[in-house]
Each structure stands twice: as structure tokens, then as C-alpha cells.
């Protein structure tokens, strides 16, 4: 148990001169400290965690702590530091349950924990003390507001593909104009007749002079001015978009302002309007609906029904993107983003479950990692679990055994639920519930060093999957620090490059010298992943390792390699096209398997390709084979490419 000392043995002078306790008399101080105690925390332990239902107030006596906001996308952001003398727990004490934040120790910390009820009672009885506490809370709230305001762009939508980036002109509707001299009553009648949320105010039915919505109409009626001129109540400034702009920003605006309209401009004239109903027919509305349901799912059964392998609406949505000739690697990125949302919600549900079962909130910071194709954002429907977890260092913590037991239980539950949701257990055991893939940050770095020194052919597959890790939930800084460490280490490890090359050519591209594609077995099956796609992915990864490129996604790696003149633009485009074609074949194969209720795999019979598909496949395999040959020749000459 954490060592404690009764607070009544504490000299009152320790805090009586501290702000805001200096406003309390000796009787109030004694009453405040009656049930209090000293608490000691190790580095990375939480003083307060977002999942706690209630929290006491802590006076920080020694050490420094960090206030963290937990965002809906799974990331954590530091809001402020707490120093000796600061009060910890005010936000939980006085704000709603929707405020999700934690306080983590940056070094060994000692606090004086004060009973919540006693603190509130003192506030009720001492107005001056209460006002100072509320002022402190106001400052904290402003910090939180600034965090939300200035990091609002740091959300999932920035990481989505170009799926929603279509032009506004394709979705705008005809505007309804009204003259500024017309009355509020006439505006109300026109709004009702046209069944629109707002009217464009213009005296020539072209130029934007203002806008009037139900909100302004109701305000005028409440003021008894139903026959006042529209010009008195109209908004003469409004958010607008150009007809050639992408619709994504408009969608984001309407998400938070559902009862309004957006003028669409052609130069200085109103060409149309956008409103919520403008997007009812858009196929992507399915994606908005499904991702919203994931983020609000409260049970495993809900998430299970929304997983790609179980949800027909999502499968039909992917079919529509294929029909629209979207690049397959962009579709794969979108599928991965969708799966990311499921992972985040699973982890959040497990955190809540751990609290409900009496195990409490996570005792230290952690970062849940996804690896392999998920880490590269190149997932298909056919995928299993490749994940791990980084734990903040806790070696010196007095709660070491408790922490290890907690996360062993925590990660097993996550892996179990993911399996239920259509992400099968990794047959190779690369999962966070396994101790090898659940380590402290320092232990991860030691493992990397050991891998690089002793890595053999048997472990190279695991390391290849690990190389593409990416954070999906928790303290992302843990993953970023480890990523930099790994990138630096592998860049100079020629032995690792050699092993990776050997692993890559272990699966030969099935192309004969005269261009004949060979299959295995009586059905002449082709493994679209191992014998084709992975040859391109692995080759690009090795190039990226050599030049210290940290990004995971193959397309992004190709872009950076080209920009830094390590890859010829034509070769990069050929690799991208080949990757698109191979991924497209895999997507179409998986969709057929799902429709026929067959097990998912990457094996396709050669006789299932028509003439055009066979030509396309051959061109893609030629690119993969060339990359494979370049790797082999380079290393056989005892040099790196």
C-alpha cells in the first residue's frame, strides 16, 4: 500500500500561509485537515485519472505533475504543470463528468490529500475562500479552452483520406432570396413555404447582403417587431464557401451548426446554399453515420455489429468507392481509420469496465500500439491483430506488482474484445496481452537493442511487423519517442537490412522469365499479399530505413523518398500504381468472400482473372519483381542500395 501519514500530525504552518488557505482561520484549517493524509506517488503514476467518478483535492507539496486532457481521438495533450503549492482536483471537484482529464506525476510527488466533502463545506461557509477557488478554476478552464481552440484541427478528420474532398458545387442547392426591405413576418412566411433553414438577403438576387434564419425571426417576434424590416435583424456576415472548394470544411461546420445554411459563392455572387439535407444522398453519409455510432457505442455487441466484416452497410460503402475508381490504397487507409475508431472505443470501454469491476483507472500512462498493415494504414477486410503497449517507466514505483497485474488484465481484455469484434488473435502472438509486447518504455528500447544484436531469421518477421508500429490510444509521446529511437538504431544496422532483404526474397514474385504467372496447387492459387503486395511494401520499407524516414505508410514513404531524390519519380509512380492494383484485387476478393460467407484470405485462383485483369496483374507483379531484384543485387554486392 502507498505510504500515508495522518495529516493532523502536520504542522498547520505548512499550508496556512499558502494561497488560498491564508484566508482560513485556525478552526477552519483544522476542520479541513481532519480526514486528510499525505500521499506519495512515483514518476508516471496518476494522482487523478479521467475514469475516476470522484476525486479529493490535493495540495502539491513536493515534485511536479502534468495535467493531461484526453481527446476523443485517443490522444493525450498536456494542458499545464502543477508545482508545489498548487491545488490539484478542482476541475473534477466542480465541473461535469464530460471533462476528461488526468493528472500524472513527472517525478516523485508528495501531496496532502483533503477530503472532497470537507473542502466543499469550507467553500460554502467562507465566501472569500470560495471566490479565490473559483477564480483558480476559471484560469484552469481557460487553459482547457485554449487547448481545445488551438488544437481543434488535431482530430481524426485531418487524417482521413480525400474521400470527402469533393467540390461544393456538386452538392449545393438553389438559394431562396429575399429583399432587405421586406418584413420579418414576410421572411417567416417564406421560410415556412420553402421549407429552408435560412434566406439569403439580396436586393438583386445575386450579391450577398446578409442572411436571416429562424433564430433571427424568433428573436424579432419575441421583441414584438414582426413587421420590422429584415435589415434590422439579418446577419450581414456569415461563413461561406466558394463553389470550387472541397465540401469537407462545410460538412464540419454544419456538424456543429445544424440549424443554419452556408452560402456558396461564385466570385462575389451567391451561386447556391449548403445545408444538412444537401448531403442526404451522398454515399459518404453512411461513413459519418457508422463512425458516429462507433464513438457512441456502449457495449461490445454494438461494436461487433459495426465491424467491417459484420456490417453490410460498410461493405456496400467500400464497393461504392471501388465503383467510383478511388485508389485502393486510399480505401485501405479509410478502412484502417475506421478500424482505429473501433480500437479506441474498445480501449475506452475496457478502461470503464476496469473501474466498474473495482480495479480502478490505469495507474500510469500508457500508449496502445498497432503494427503491421494497421500501423501502415493499409488494412483490408482480411486482417488479424498485431498490437502492443508501451507503459511509462514504473520500475521504482512502490506499486510495481499492482501495475503489472493491472495491465496484464487490461490488455487481455482488450485483445479478447477485439477478437469478438472481427479482429482475430494473431497466430504469432503479437498482441499486447503477451509480456513480450507489453513493456515499459525503457524495456522496449532495451528489447530493440537486443533484437538488433541477436536477431535471427526466425524473429525477423516479428521485427518487420513491429517496425511499422503506430499509436492509436493513450500517451502518444511514448510512441513518438520510441519511434525516433528505433529509426535511429535501424538506420545504421546493415545486418538488419540484410536480414530484411533475405526475408523479402523468401517469397518470390511468381513470374516466369517469359512473363507467365504461376500459382500453387491444383487450383493455381496466387497469394496476393505474400507473393505480391508485400514485396513492394518491404522494399520501400528497407529504403526508408536506410534514409531514416520515420513515416509508416508506403505511399507516404514513396513520396518522401522521391522528394529526397532517393527514388525516381517514375519508379515511385509505378510502385504506387502496382500497389493500387494489387490492393484492389484483394479488396474485391475479400468482398466476394464476405458476400458468399466464405473465410477471408488473400488466395485467389488464377483462372478467376479475365484478360484485362491478368494484364493489369502482370504489370503490377513486374514492378514487385523488379524491386525484389534490385534489393537482392544490391546486397549480394555487399553494399547497401
C-alpha positions as CSV (number, residue, x, y, z in Angstrom):
1,X,0.0,0.0,0.0
2,X,1.1,3.5,-0.6
3,X,2.7,5.0,2.5
4,X,0.5,7.5,4.3
5,X,0.8,9.8,7.2
6,X,-2.2,11.3,9.1
7,X,-2.5,15.0,8.4
8,X,-3.3,16.0,11.9
9,X,0.3,15.4,12.7
10,X,1.3,18.0,10.1
11,X,2.3,21.5,11.3
12,X,-0.5,23.8,10.1
13,X,2.1,26.4,9.1
14,X,2.8,24.1,6.2
15,X,-0.2,25.4,4.3
16,X,-1.8,28.2,6.4
17,X,0.3,30.8,4.6
18,X,-0.3,29.2,1.2
19,X,-2.7,30.7,-1.3
20,X,-5.7,30.4,-0.9
21,X,-5.6,28.7,2.5
22,X,-4.3,32.0,4.0
23,X,-8.0,33.1,4.0
24,X,-9.0,30.4,6.5
25,X,-8.8,30.8,10.3
26,X,-7.2,28.1,12.5
27,X,-10.5,26.4,13.3
28,X,-11.4,26.1,9.6
29,X,-7.9,24.8,8.8
30,X,-8.2,22.1,11.4
31,X,-11.6,21.1,10.2
32,X,-10.3,21.0,6.6
33,X,-7.4,18.7,7.5
34,X,-9.3,16.4,9.9
35,X,-9.6,13.5,7.4
36,X,-6.6,14.4,5.2
37,X,-3.4,12.4,4.6
38,X,-0.1,12.5,3.0
39,X,0.1,10.6,-0.3
40,X,3.3,9.7,-2.2
41,X,3.4,8.9,-5.9
42,X,6.1,7.6,-8.2
43,X,7.1,9.0,-11.6
44,X,4.3,8.4,-14.2
45,X,1.7,7.4,-11.6
46,X,-1.7,9.2,-11.8
47,X,-2.8,11.4,-8.9
48,X,-6.2,11.8,-10.7
49,X,-7.4,9.8,-13.7
50,X,-10.3,10.7,-16.1
51,X,-12.1,7.5,-15.2
52,X,-12.5,8.2,-11.5
53,X,-16.1,9.0,-10.6
54,X,-15.0,11.4,-7.8
55,X,-11.7,12.8,-6.6
56,X,-10.4,14.5,-3.5
57,X,-8.4,17.7,-3.6
58,X,-4.6,17.5,-3.4
59,X,-2.2,20.2,-2.3
60,X,1.1,19.5,-4.1
61,X,3.9,19.6,-1.5
62,X,6.8,18.2,-3.5
63,X,7.5,17.4,-7.1
64,X,5.9,18.3,-10.5
65,X,2.8,16.9,-12.1
66,X,1.3,17.3,-15.5
67,X,-2.4,18.0,-16.3
68,X,-3.5,16.0,-19.4
69,X,-6.6,16.4,-21.5
70,X,-7.9,13.2,-23.1
71,X,-9.3,13.8,-26.6
72,X,-11.9,11.8,-28.4
73,X,-9.3,10.6,-31.0
74,X,-7.4,8.8,-28.3
75,X,-4.6,11.3,-28.0
76,X,-3.4,13.0,-24.8
77,X,-2.4,16.6,-24.7
78,X,-0.6,18.4,-21.8
79,X,-2.5,21.5,-20.6
80,X,-0.4,22.7,-17.7
81,X,2.1,21.7,-15.0
82,X,1.4,21.7,-11.3
83,X,4.1,22.9,-8.9
84,X,4.4,22.8,-5.1
85,X,1.6,24.8,-3.6
86,X,-0.8,24.2,-6.4
87,X,-4.2,22.7,-5.9
88,X,-5.0,19.5,-7.8
89,X,-8.5,18.2,-8.4
90,X,-10.5,21.4,-8.8
91,X,-11.8,20.5,-12.3
92,X,-13.2,17.2,-11.1
93,X,-14.5,18.8,-8.0
94,X,-16.6,21.5,-9.7
95,X,-17.2,20.5,-13.3
96,X,-19.3,18.0,-15.1
97,X,-18.3,14.4,-15.9
98,X,-17.8,15.3,-19.6
99,X,-14.5,17.0,-18.7
100,X,-12.0,14.2,-19.4
101,X,-8.6,14.9,-18.0
102,X,-6.0,13.3,-15.7
103,X,-3.0,14.5,-13.6
104,X,0.2,12.5,-13.9
105,X,3.5,12.7,-12.0
106,X,6.5,13.9,-13.9
107,X,8.7,13.0,-11.0
108,X,8.2,11.6,-7.5
109,X,5.4,13.6,-5.9
110,X,4.1,14.1,-2.4
111,X,0.6,15.6,-1.8
112,X,-1.6,16.5,1.0
113,X,-5.0,14.9,0.2
114,X,-8.0,16.8,1.5
115,X,-11.5,15.2,1.8
116,X,-13.7,16.4,-1.0
117,X,-16.8,17.0,1.2
118,X,-14.9,19.0,3.8
119,X,-13.4,21.2,1.1
120,X,-16.8,21.9,-0.3
121,X,-18.2,22.6,3.1
122,X,-15.4,25.2,3.8
123,X,-16.2,26.8,0.4
124,X,-19.9,27.1,1.4
125,X,-19.0,28.7,4.7
126,X,-16.3,31.1,3.6
127,X,-17.3,33.2,0.6
128,X,-13.9,34.8,0.2
129,X,-12.1,31.5,0.1
130,X,-14.8,30.2,-2.3
131,X,-14.3,33.1,-4.7
132,X,-10.5,32.6,-4.8
133,X,-11.0,28.8,-5.6
134,X,-13.5,29.7,-8.3
135,X,-11.0,32.2,-9.8
136,X,-8.4,29.4,-9.9
137,X,-10.9,27.2,-11.6
138,X,-11.6,29.9,-14.1
139,X,-7.9,30.0,-15.0
140,X,-7.8,26.2,-15.4
141,X,-10.9,26.3,-17.6
142,X,-9.3,29.0,-19.8
143,X,-6.3,26.7,-20.3
144,X,-8.6,23.9,-21.3
145,X,-10.5,26.2,-23.7
146,X,-7.2,27.3,-25.3
147,X,-6.2,23.7,-25.7
148,X,-9.5,22.9,-27.5
149,X,-9.4,26.0,-29.6
150,X,-5.9,25.9,-30.9
151,X,-5.7,22.1,-31.3
152,X,-9.1,21.6,-32.8
153,X,-7.5,20.7,-36.1
154,X,-5.7,17.8,-34.4
155,X,-8.5,15.3,-34.9
156,X,-9.4,12.3,-36.9
157,X,-10.8,14.3,-39.8
158,X,-7.3,15.6,-40.7
159,X,-6.1,12.0,-41.1
160,X,-9.0,10.9,-43.3
161,X,-8.3,10.3,-47.0
162,X,-9.5,12.6,-49.8
163,X,-12.8,10.8,-49.6
164,X,-14.9,13.8,-48.7
165,X,-12.9,16.3,-50.7
166,X,-15.4,16.8,-53.5
167,X,-16.4,20.2,-54.8
168,X,-19.2,22.1,-53.1
169,X,-20.8,22.9,-56.5
170,X,-21.9,19.3,-56.8
171,X,-23.9,19.4,-53.6
172,X,-25.2,23.0,-53.4
173,X,-29.0,23.7,-53.7
174,X,-30.8,26.7,-55.2
175,X,-30.8,29.6,-52.8
176,X,-34.0,31.4,-51.7
177,X,-33.6,35.2,-51.8
178,X,-35.5,38.0,-50.0
179,X,-35.1,41.8,-50.2
180,X,-33.8,43.6,-47.1
181,X,-36.8,45.9,-47.1
182,X,-39.2,43.0,-46.6
183,X,-40.7,42.5,-43.1
184,X,-39.8,39.8,-40.5
185,X,-43.3,38.4,-40.9
186,X,-42.8,38.0,-44.7
187,X,-39.5,36.3,-44.0
188,X,-41.2,33.8,-41.6
189,X,-43.9,33.1,-44.2
190,X,-41.2,32.4,-46.9
191,X,-39.2,30.2,-44.6
192,X,-42.2,28.1,-44.0
193,X,-43.3,28.0,-47.6
194,X,-39.8,27.0,-49.0
195,X,-39.0,24.7,-46.0
196,X,-35.5,26.0,-45.7
197,X,-33.4,26.9,-42.6
198,X,-32.5,30.4,-43.9
199,X,-32.9,33.0,-46.5
200,X,-30.2,34.9,-48.5
201,X,-30.9,38.7,-48.2
202,X,-30.2,40.3,-51.6
203,X,-31.8,43.2,-53.4
204,X,-30.7,41.9,-56.8
205,X,-30.9,38.2,-56.2
206,X,-27.2,37.9,-56.8
207,X,-25.0,39.7,-54.3
208,X,-24.8,38.6,-50.7
209,X,-26.1,41.3,-48.3
210,X,-26.9,39.2,-45.4
211,X,-28.8,36.1,-44.1
212,X,-31.8,35.6,-41.9
213,X,-32.7,32.3,-40.2
214,X,-35.4,31.1,-37.8
215,X,-33.2,32.2,-35.0
216,X,-33.4,35.9,-36.0
217,X,-37.1,35.6,-36.9
218,X,-37.9,34.2,-33.4
219,X,-35.9,36.9,-31.8
220,X,-37.8,39.7,-33.7
221,X,-41.2,38.1,-32.8
222,X,-40.2,37.9,-29.1
223,X,-39.3,41.6,-29.3
224,X,-42.7,42.4,-30.7
225,X,-41.2,43.5,-34.0
226,X,-42.7,41.1,-36.5
227,X,-43.2,43.9,-39.0
228,X,-39.7,45.4,-38.7
229,X,-37.5,45.4,-41.8
230,X,-35.3,42.4,-42.3
231,X,-32.3,44.6,-42.5
232,X,-32.6,45.3,-38.7
233,X,-32.2,41.6,-37.8
234,X,-30.3,40.0,-40.6
235,X,-26.7,38.8,-40.1
236,X,-24.6,40.7,-42.6
237,X,-21.5,38.4,-42.1
238,X,-21.7,34.7,-42.4
239,X,-19.5,31.7,-43.0
240,X,-19.4,30.9,-46.7
241,X,-17.6,28.7,-49.2
242,X,-16.5,29.0,-52.8
243,X,-18.2,26.7,-55.3
244,X,-14.8,25.2,-56.2
245,X,-13.8,24.5,-52.6
246,X,-13.9,21.0,-51.1
247,X,-17.0,20.1,-49.1
248,X,-15.2,18.8,-46.1
249,X,-15.0,22.1,-44.3
250,X,-18.6,22.8,-45.0
251,X,-19.5,19.4,-43.6
252,X,-17.5,20.0,-40.4
253,X,-19.2,23.5,-40.0
254,X,-22.7,22.0,-40.4
255,X,-21.9,19.3,-37.9
256,X,-21.6,21.9,-35.2
257,X,-24.2,24.4,-36.7
258,X,-27.0,22.0,-37.9
259,X,-29.8,24.7,-38.0
260,X,-28.1,27.1,-40.4
261,X,-27.2,27.3,-44.1
262,X,-23.9,28.1,-45.9
263,X,-23.9,30.4,-48.9
264,X,-21.9,29.0,-51.8
265,X,-20.2,31.8,-53.8
266,X,-19.2,32.2,-57.4
267,X,-16.8,35.2,-57.2
268,X,-18.9,37.9,-55.4
269,X,-22.3,36.3,-56.2
270,X,-24.4,33.7,-54.4
271,X,-24.5,30.6,-56.6
272,X,-26.2,28.3,-54.1
273,X,-26.5,27.1,-50.5
274,X,-25.5,24.1,-48.5
275,X,-27.4,22.7,-45.6
276,X,-27.7,19.4,-43.7
277,X,-30.1,17.9,-46.2
278,X,-27.7,18.7,-49.1
279,X,-25.7,15.7,-48.1
280,X,-28.5,13.1,-47.5
281,X,-27.8,11.5,-50.9
282,X,-24.0,11.4,-50.5
283,X,-22.7,7.9,-50.1
284,X,-20.2,9.1,-47.5
285,X,-23.1,9.9,-45.2
286,X,-23.0,6.1,-44.4
287,X,-19.5,6.6,-43.1
288,X,-20.5,9.6,-41.0
289,X,-23.3,7.6,-39.5
290,X,-21.3,4.5,-38.8
291,X,-18.3,6.3,-37.3
292,X,-20.7,8.3,-35.1
293,X,-22.3,5.1,-33.8
294,X,-18.8,3.6,-33.1
295,X,-17.9,6.7,-31.0
296,X,-21.1,6.3,-29.0
297,X,-21.2,2.6,-28.6
298,X,-21.6,1.4,-25.0
299,X,-21.4,-2.3,-25.4
300,X,-19.2,-4.9,-27.2
301,X,-22.3,-6.1,-29.1
302,X,-22.7,-2.7,-30.6
303,X,-19.1,-2.6,-31.8
304,X,-19.3,-6.1,-33.1
305,X,-22.2,-5.2,-35.3
306,X,-20.2,-2.2,-36.7
307,X,-17.0,-4.0,-37.5
308,X,-16.1,-4.2,-41.3
309,X,-16.6,-7.9,-41.5
310,X,-20.0,-7.8,-39.9
311,X,-21.5,-4.6,-41.3
312,X,-23.2,-4.8,-44.7
313,X,-23.6,-1.0,-45.0
314,X,-19.9,-0.5,-44.6
315,X,-19.1,-3.3,-47.1
316,X,-21.5,-1.7,-49.6
317,X,-19.9,1.7,-48.9
318,X,-16.5,0.3,-49.9
319,X,-18.0,-1.2,-53.0
320,X,-19.3,2.2,-54.0
321,X,-15.8,3.7,-53.6
322,X,-14.3,1.0,-55.8
323,X,-17.0,1.8,-58.4
324,X,-16.1,5.4,-58.2
325,X,-12.5,4.4,-59.0
326,X,-10.9,5.6,-55.8
327,X,-7.3,4.5,-55.4
328,X,-7.3,1.2,-53.4
329,X,-4.5,2.4,-51.1
330,X,-6.8,5.4,-50.1
331,X,-9.6,2.9,-49.5
332,X,-7.3,0.8,-47.4
333,X,-6.4,4.0,-45.4
334,X,-10.1,4.7,-44.8
335,X,-10.7,1.1,-43.7
336,X,-7.8,1.5,-41.2
337,X,-9.1,4.8,-39.9
338,X,-12.5,3.1,-39.4
339,X,-10.8,0.2,-37.5
340,X,-8.8,2.8,-35.5
341,X,-12.1,4.2,-34.2
342,X,-13.2,0.7,-33.1
343,X,-9.9,0.1,-31.3
344,X,-10.2,3.5,-29.5
345,X,-13.7,2.7,-28.4
346,X,-12.8,-0.8,-27.3
347,X,-9.9,0.5,-25.1
348,X,-12.2,3.2,-23.6
349,X,-14.9,0.6,-22.8
350,X,-12.2,-1.6,-21.1
351,X,-10.9,1.3,-19.1
352,X,-14.5,2.0,-17.9
353,X,-15.0,-1.8,-17.2
354,X,-11.8,-1.9,-15.1
355,X,-13.2,0.9,-12.9
356,X,-16.6,-0.7,-12.6
357,X,-15.0,-4.0,-11.6
358,X,-13.1,-2.3,-8.8
359,X,-9.6,-2.4,-10.4
360,X,-9.5,1.3,-10.8
361,X,-8.3,3.7,-13.5
362,X,-4.9,3.0,-15.3
363,X,-2.3,3.7,-12.6
364,X,0.3,5.1,-15.1
365,X,0.4,6.5,-18.6
366,X,0.4,4.0,-21.5
367,X,0.2,4.0,-25.2
368,X,-1.6,1.3,-27.2
369,X,0.2,0.5,-30.5
370,X,-1.0,-1.1,-33.7
371,X,1.5,-2.7,-36.0
372,X,1.9,-4.3,-39.4
373,X,-0.7,-3.3,-42.1
374,X,-2.7,-1.4,-39.4
375,X,0.4,0.6,-38.5
376,X,0.9,1.4,-42.2
377,X,-2.8,2.3,-42.7
378,X,-3.0,-0.4,-45.3
379,X,-5.7,-2.7,-43.9
380,X,-8.0,-4.9,-45.9
381,X,-11.0,-6.8,-44.6
382,X,-8.8,-9.8,-44.1
383,X,-6.7,-8.8,-41.1
384,X,-5.7,-10.0,-37.6
385,X,-4.4,-8.4,-34.5
386,X,-0.9,-7.0,-34.4
387,X,-0.6,-4.8,-31.4
388,X,1.4,-3.9,-28.3
389,X,1.5,-1.4,-25.5
390,X,4.2,0.9,-24.1
391,X,3.9,1.6,-20.4
392,X,5.5,4.6,-18.8
393,X,8.5,3.6,-16.7
394,X,7.4,2.3,-13.3
395,X,10.5,0.3,-12.1
396,X,11.0,2.4,-9.0
397,X,7.3,2.5,-8.1
398,X,6.1,1.0,-4.8
399,X,3.1,-0.2,-6.8
400,X,5.1,-2.2,-9.3
401,X,3.4,-5.5,-8.9
402,X,0.0,-3.9,-8.8
403,X,0.8,-2.0,-12.1
404,X,1.9,-5.2,-13.8
405,X,-1.1,-7.1,-12.7
406,X,-3.4,-4.3,-13.8
407,X,-2.1,-4.1,-17.3
408,X,-1.9,-7.9,-17.8
409,X,-5.6,-8.0,-17.1
410,X,-6.3,-4.8,-19.0
411,X,-4.6,-5.9,-22.2
412,X,-6.0,-9.4,-22.2
413,X,-9.5,-7.9,-22.1
414,X,-8.7,-5.6,-25.0
415,X,-7.4,-8.4,-27.1
416,X,-10.4,-10.6,-26.3
417,X,-12.9,-7.9,-27.3
418,X,-11.1,-7.1,-30.5
419,X,-11.3,-10.8,-31.4
420,X,-15.0,-10.7,-30.7
421,X,-15.3,-7.6,-33.0
422,X,-13.8,-9.3,-36.0
423,X,-10.0,-8.8,-35.4
424,X,-8.8,-12.4,-34.9
425,X,-6.0,-13.2,-32.5
426,X,-2.5,-13.0,-34.1
427,X,-1.4,-16.6,-34.7
428,X,2.2,-15.4,-34.0
429,X,1.2,-14.0,-30.6
430,X,2.0,-10.4,-31.4
431,X,-0.5,-8.9,-29.0
432,X,-0.5,-6.6,-26.1
433,X,-1.5,-9.3,-23.7
434,X,1.8,-11.1,-24.2
435,X,4.6,-9.9,-22.0
436,X,7.0,-9.5,-24.9
437,X,4.6,-6.9,-26.4
438,X,3.7,-5.2,-23.1
439,X,6.7,-3.4,-21.7
440,X,7.9,-0.2,-20.1
441,X,9.4,2.4,-22.4
442,X,13.0,1.7,-21.2
443,X,12.4,-2.0,-21.6
444,X,11.2,-1.5,-25.2
445,X,14.4,0.3,-26.0
446,X,16.5,-2.5,-24.4
447,X,14.5,-5.0,-26.5
448,X,15.2,-3.1,-29.7
449,X,19.0,-3.1,-28.8
450,X,18.8,-6.9,-28.1
451,X,16.9,-7.6,-31.3
452,X,19.4,-5.7,-33.4
453,X,22.3,-7.7,-31.8
454,X,20.8,-11.1,-31.8
455,X,18.1,-11.0,-34.5
456,X,17.8,-14.2,-36.5
457,X,15.7,-15.4,-39.4
458,X,13.0,-16.7,-37.0
459,X,12.4,-13.4,-35.4
460,X,12.7,-11.2,-38.4
461,X,9.0,-11.5,-39.2
462,X,8.1,-10.2,-35.8
463,X,10.5,-7.3,-36.0
464,X,9.2,-6.4,-39.5
465,X,5.7,-6.2,-38.2
466,X,6.9,-4.2,-35.2
467,X,8.8,-1.7,-37.4
468,X,5.6,-0.2,-38.6
469,X,4.0,0.5,-35.2
470,X,1.8,3.5,-34.7
471,X,0.0,4.9,-31.6
472,X,-3.8,4.6,-31.5
473,X,-4.7,5.4,-27.9
474,X,-3.1,6.9,-24.9
475,X,0.0,9.0,-24.4
476,X,1.3,9.3,-28.0
477,X,4.6,10.8,-26.8
478,X,5.7,7.4,-25.6
479,X,5.3,6.0,-29.1
480,X,6.9,9.0,-30.8
481,X,10.0,8.8,-28.5
482,X,10.3,5.0,-29.2
483,X,9.8,5.6,-33.0
484,X,12.7,8.1,-33.1
485,X,14.9,5.7,-31.1
486,X,14.1,2.7,-33.4
487,X,14.6,4.8,-36.6
488,X,18.0,6.0,-35.4
489,X,19.1,2.4,-34.5
490,X,17.9,0.6,-37.6
491,X,19.3,3.3,-40.0
492,X,22.8,2.1,-39.3
493,X,22.1,-1.6,-38.8
494,X,23.4,-3.2,-42.0
495,X,22.9,-6.6,-40.5
496,X,19.2,-5.9,-40.1
497,X,18.9,-4.6,-43.6
498,X,20.5,-7.9,-44.8
499,X,18.0,-10.0,-42.8
500,X,15.1,-8.0,-44.0
501,X,16.2,-8.4,-47.6
502,X,16.5,-12.1,-47.2
503,X,13.0,-12.3,-45.7
504,X,11.7,-10.3,-48.6
505,X,13.0,-12.5,-51.3
506,X,11.9,-15.6,-49.4
507,X,8.6,-15.2,-51.1
508,X,9.5,-14.9,-54.7
509,X,7.2,-13.0,-57.1
510,X,5.5,-15.8,-59.1
511,X,6.6,-14.6,-62.5
512,X,8.4,-16.9,-65.0
513,X,11.1,-15.4,-67.4
514,X,8.6,-15.3,-70.3
515,X,6.0,-13.5,-68.1
516,X,3.9,-16.4,-67.1
517,X,2.3,-16.1,-63.7
518,X,2.4,-19.3,-61.7
519,X,0.1,-20.4,-59.0
520,X,0.3,-23.1,-56.3
521,X,-1.6,-26.3,-56.0
522,X,-4.2,-27.8,-58.4
523,X,-6.2,-24.6,-58.3
524,X,-3.2,-22.5,-59.2
525,X,-3.7,-20.1,-56.2
526,X,-1.9,-16.8,-56.0
527,X,-1.3,-15.2,-52.6
528,X,-1.9,-11.5,-53.4
529,X,-0.3,-10.5,-50.1
530,X,2.8,-12.6,-49.6
531,X,3.7,-13.1,-53.2
532,X,3.0,-9.6,-54.5
533,X,1.9,-6.7,-52.2
534,X,4.5,-7.3,-49.5
535,X,7.3,-7.3,-52.0
536,X,6.6,-3.7,-52.7
537,X,5.9,-2.8,-49.1
538,X,9.1,-4.5,-47.8
539,X,11.3,-3.0,-50.5
540,X,10.1,0.6,-49.8
541,X,10.4,-0.1,-46.0
542,X,14.1,-1.0,-46.4
543,X,14.8,2.1,-48.5
544,X,13.1,4.2,-45.8
545,X,15.1,2.6,-43.0
546,X,18.3,3.3,-44.9
547,X,17.5,7.0,-45.2
548,X,15.9,7.5,-41.7
549,X,12.4,8.1,-42.8
550,X,10.0,7.6,-39.8
551,X,6.6,7.5,-41.6
552,X,4.9,4.2,-41.9
553,X,2.5,4.4,-44.9
554,X,4.0,3.0,-48.1
555,X,2.6,5.8,-50.3
556,X,3.9,8.4,-47.8
557,X,7.3,6.7,-47.8
558,X,7.4,6.8,-51.6
559,X,6.6,10.5,-51.6
560,X,9.4,11.3,-49.1
561,X,11.9,9.1,-50.9
562,X,11.1,10.9,-54.1
563,X,11.3,14.3,-52.6
564,X,14.8,13.5,-51.1
565,X,15.9,12.1,-54.5
566,X,16.3,8.5,-53.3
567,X,13.6,7.3,-55.7
568,X,13.0,8.4,-59.2
569,X,9.5,9.9,-59.6
570,X,8.7,7.4,-62.4
571,X,9.7,4.5,-60.3
572,X,7.6,5.8,-57.4
573,X,4.5,6.2,-59.6
574,X,5.0,2.7,-61.0
575,X,5.2,1.4,-57.4
576,X,2.0,3.3,-56.4
577,X,0.1,2.1,-59.4
578,X,1.2,-1.5,-58.8
579,X,0.2,-1.2,-55.1
580,X,-3.2,0.2,-56.1
581,X,-3.9,-2.7,-58.5
582,X,-2.8,-5.4,-56.1
583,X,-4.8,-3.9,-53.2
584,X,-7.8,-3.6,-55.5
585,X,-7.7,-7.3,-56.3
586,X,-7.5,-8.0,-52.6
587,X,-10.4,-5.8,-51.7
588,X,-12.6,-7.3,-54.4
589,X,-11.6,-10.8,-53.3
590,X,-12.5,-10.1,-49.7
591,X,-15.8,-8.5,-50.6
592,X,-16.7,-11.6,-52.7
593,X,-15.7,-13.8,-49.8
594,X,-17.9,-11.8,-47.3
595,X,-20.8,-11.9,-49.7
596,X,-20.5,-15.7,-50.1
597,X,-19.9,-16.2,-46.4
598,X,-16.5,-17.8,-47.0
599,X,-13.4,-17.5,-44.8
600,X,-11.4,-14.4,-45.6
601,X,-8.0,-14.9,-47.2
602,X,-5.6,-13.5,-49.8
603,X,-5.6,-16.6,-52.0
604,X,-7.2,-16.2,-55.5
605,X,-7.4,-18.8,-58.3
606,X,-5.5,-17.7,-61.4
607,X,-8.5,-18.7,-63.6
608,X,-10.7,-16.1,-61.9
609,X,-9.0,-13.2,-63.7
610,X,-10.2,-12.0,-67.1
611,X,-7.9,-10.9,-69.8
612,X,-7.7,-7.3,-68.8
613,X,-7.3,-8.2,-65.1
614,X,-4.5,-10.6,-66.0
615,X,-2.7,-7.9,-67.9
616,X,-3.0,-5.5,-65.0
617,X,-1.8,-8.1,-62.6
618,X,1.2,-9.0,-64.7
619,X,2.2,-5.3,-64.8
620,X,2.0,-5.0,-61.1
621,X,3.9,-8.2,-60.5
622,X,6.7,-7.0,-62.8
623,X,7.1,-3.9,-60.6
624,X,7.2,-6.0,-57.5
625,X,9.8,-8.4,-59.1
626,X,12.0,-5.5,-60.2
627,X,12.1,-4.1,-56.7
628,X,12.9,-7.5,-55.3
629,X,15.7,-8.0,-57.8
630,X,17.2,-4.5,-57.0
631,X,17.3,-5.4,-53.3
632,X,18.9,-8.8,-54.0
633,X,21.6,-7.5,-56.4
634,X,22.4,-4.6,-54.0
635,X,23.1,-6.8,-51.0
636,X,24.8,-9.6,-52.9
637,X,27.4,-6.9,-53.8
638,X,27.9,-6.4,-50.1
639,X,26.7,-2.9,-50.2
640,X,23.5,-1.1,-49.3
641,X,21.5,0.3,-52.2
